[in-house]
Amino acid sequence: MKEKDYQKLVDKISPKSPIWKDCINAFWIGGLICLLGQVAMWGFGKLGLEKQDASTATAMSLVALSALLTGLSLYDNIAKVAGAGTLVPITGFANSVVAPAVEFKTEGMILGTAAKMFTIAGPVIVYGVSASVVYGFIYWMTTLF
């Protein structure tokens, strides 16, 4: 079978994605996650925390909630409907750390959970830190002159 014929077969068999429905679901569920974060930040502010401390507490709360929902196998159900709406906020990053740890826990604490925990999030961390170093160096170089 030639590549062109194979591609025609794949196109014929593959289900069509409801792109508009997926985009709308990602938008409103991602928006709800962000709204939850904003409400939490206001709540922490009402408890007497300064704005920066309230922001930190909000981020920590969203990460903890995401990790808990992932551990209870509920985050995947939300992600099936929301798609990218769950990936963009900080909750998506927490999910990408916890999900492989939960998946590989049967292989033990060292070779399972610890070794596999950053298989998804690891490249994000590495390239994020590397990009910030490069951008920081460029910024530093441009301020010298």
C-alpha positions in Angstrom: 0.0 0.0 0.0 1.4 3.4 -1.0 1.5 6.3 1.4 -1.1 8.2 -0.5 -3.5 5.2 -0.4 -2.9 4.7 3.3 -3.6 8.4 4.0 -6.9 8.1 2.1 -7.8 5.0 4.2 -7.0 6.8 7.4 -9.0 9.9 6.4 -12.0 7.6 5.5 -11.9 5.6 8.8 -11.0 8.4 11.3 -13.9 10.1 13.0 -14.4 13.7 12.3 -13.6 16.0 15.3 -16.4 18.4 16.3 -13.9 21.4 16.4 -16.4 24.1 17.4 -17.9 22.0 20.2 -14.4 21.2 21.4 -13.3 24.9 21.3 -16.4 26.0 23.2 -16.0 23.4 25.9 -12.3 24.2 26.3 -13.2 27.9 26.6 -15.9 27.7 29.2 -14.3 24.9 31.3 -10.9 26.7 31.2 -12.7 29.9 32.1 -14.4 28.2 35.1 -11.0 27.0 36.3 -9.7 30.5 36.1 -12.8 31.9 37.8 -12.3 29.4 40.6 -8.8 30.7 40.9 -10.0 34.3 41.0 -12.6 33.5 43.6 -10.0 31.7 45.7 -7.7 34.7 45.4 -10.4 37.0 46.6 -11.2 34.6 49.5 -7.6 34.5 50.6 -7.5 38.3 50.4 -10.6 38.5 52.6 -8.8 36.3 55.1 -6.1 39.0 55.4 -3.4 37.9 53.0 -1.6 40.5 50.9 -2.1 40.3 47.1 1.1 38.4 46.4 0.5 36.0 49.3 -3.1 35.4 48.2 -1.8 34.7 44.6 0.7 32.1 46.0 -2.0 30.5 48.2 -4.3 30.4 45.2 -1.7 28.7 43.0 -0.9 26.2 45.7 -4.6 25.4 46.2 -5.3 24.9 42.5 -2.3 22.6 42.2 -3.4 20.6 45.3 -7.0 20.4 44.0 -5.8 19.2 40.6 -3.5 16.6 42.1 -6.3 15.4 44.3 -8.8 15.2 41.4 -6.1 13.3 39.3 -5.5 10.9 42.1 -9.2 10.2 42.4 -9.4 9.7 38.6 -11.8 12.6 38.2 -9.5 15.0 36.4 -9.5 12.8 33.3 -13.3 12.9 33.1 -13.1 16.7 33.1 -10.3 16.7 30.5 -12.4 14.5 28.2 -15.0 17.2 27.9 -12.7 20.3 28.3 -9.7 19.2 26.2 -7.2 22.0 26.2 -9.2 24.0 28.6 -7.7 21.9 31.4 -4.2 22.1 30.1 -3.7 25.8 29.9 -4.1 26.8 33.6 -1.7 25.7 36.3 -4.0 22.7 37.0 -2.9 21.0 33.8 0.8 21.1 34.9 -0.1 19.5 38.2 -2.1 16.8 36.4 0.9 16.1 34.1 3.1 15.4 37.2 0.6 13.4 39.2 -0.9 11.3 36.4 2.3 9.3 35.5 3.1 8.9 39.2 -0.3 7.3 39.7 -0.1 5.2 36.6 3.2 3.7 37.4 2.8 3.3 41.2 2.5 -0.5 40.8 6.1 -0.6 39.7 7.2 0.7 43.1 8.2 4.0 44.7 11.6 4.3 43.1 11.3 2.8 39.6 7.6 3.5 39.2 6.3 6.7 40.9 9.6 8.6 41.3 11.1 7.6 37.9 8.0 8.3 35.9 6.6 11.3 37.7 8.2 13.8 35.3 7.9 12.0 32.0 5.4 14.5 30.8 6.2 17.6 32.9 10.0 17.1 32.7 10.5 18.4 29.2 8.3 21.4 30.0 10.5 22.2 33.0 13.8 21.7 31.1 12.8 23.8 28.1 11.1 26.4 30.3 14.2 26.9 32.4 16.5 26.8 29.4 14.4 29.3 27.5 14.4 31.6 30.5 18.2 31.4 30.8 18.6 32.2 27.1 16.1 35.1 27.3 17.7 36.4 30.4 21.1 36.3 28.8 19.8 38.2 25.7 18.1 40.8 28.0 21.3 41.2 30.0 23.3 41.6 26.8 20.9 44.2 25.4 21.0 46.3 28.6 24.8 46.5 28.6 24.9 48.8 25.6 
